[in-house]
Each structure stands twice: as structure tokens, then as C-alpha cells.
Amino acid sequence: MQKKYFHWILFLAGLIVLLIVSIIISLSSGEVKISWSQLPEILANKDSLEYTVLSKIRVPRLILAISVGGALSLSGAILQGIYRNPLVEPYTLGISGGAALGISIAVVLDFTQPVLLCCPSLVLPVQLSPFFCLFFECPQRRAEHQQYVAAGVMVSFVASSGMMFLMSITSTDNIKASFSGLWV
């Protein structure tokens, strides 16, 4: 029993060391090179370019990367725990397909300015459609986990087909203009 816990503690310590190494590499690499020996001087001089790069670009980007990575791993673990299936992922449940279809609709309808407001409202109905169908189909009995996974796979295929259809009827210039508007 103790050997099992020792392996988990060793694995967790290795992950923490890997996180610290990636933080060091992330903060020191880039267009403006910052060495760790210069860090006290940089933090003391708040008017320097290096301090601005650290405080305005690299540290927020690092915090965002760690937060998003943690949220994605947590959501994956929650999905696998709810469905009691280690193979469940956003692709098999139709979540990624719904998101791709929502973005495709936003691109085709040229929603480039209010993209943060329109995309969740386009993605959510596509993602929730299999669950509403199963809920209204069998109100007396609860649907099994396998039915939700199968419905998610079907929604993923339908969303992928819808996305390909929308991209085929949209001109290339419209797609390029929409994507350049999204990323600028």
C-alpha cells in the first residue's frame, strides 16, 4: 500500500518539477531575453522594457496557459467520471463539433466584431441538442450513459457535415476576411 502512494507522490513531484521548468523557460524566452540573474534588477526598475514585457505580456500569458490547461484537464476528468468511460472526450460527446459549427456560422454570417458575444450563443444549442432529445424522448426513464455518448457522436458527425457545407458555400475571400477580422 505504501509503495502505491510513493509512486503517486513521485509522479506528482515530477509533474511539479516539469511545471517549474516550463515556467522558467516561458518567462525567460522570447524576443526580449531575460535571464534569471537579472530578475532582481528588472523587478526593482519598473520603468524598464524588461519589466513591462514581464508584467504585461509574459506573466499574464503564463497564468492564462496554466489556468486553461488545468481547466481542460479538469473538464476531461469530470466527463470521464460522469460517463464512467475513460474514452469519453469532447469530440465523442459532440462538444467540439458544436463549437466548430458555431464558429463556422459566425464566419459565414460575418460576426467578426461581437465575436465574444455571438459564438457562445451559437455553440450552446448545438452542444445541448442530443441531451434535450434524449431527455424529451424518454421522460419516464433516464437515458443510459451509452445513449448520451452515441447521441454525442451523431451530433459531432452532423456538426462536421454542417461545417463542411457552410465552408463549401462561402467564398474564399469571405472566409479569409472573417478570419483576419477574428485574429486582429
Secondary structure by P-SEA (a helix, b strand, c coil): caaaaaaaaaaaaaaaaaaaaaaaaaaccccccccccaaaaaaaccccaaaaaaacccaaaaaaaaaaaaaaaaaaaaaaaaaccccccccccaaaaaaaaaaaaaaaaccccccccccccccccccaaaaaaaaaacccccccaaaaaaaaaaaaaaaaaaaaaaaaaccaaaaaaaaaaacc
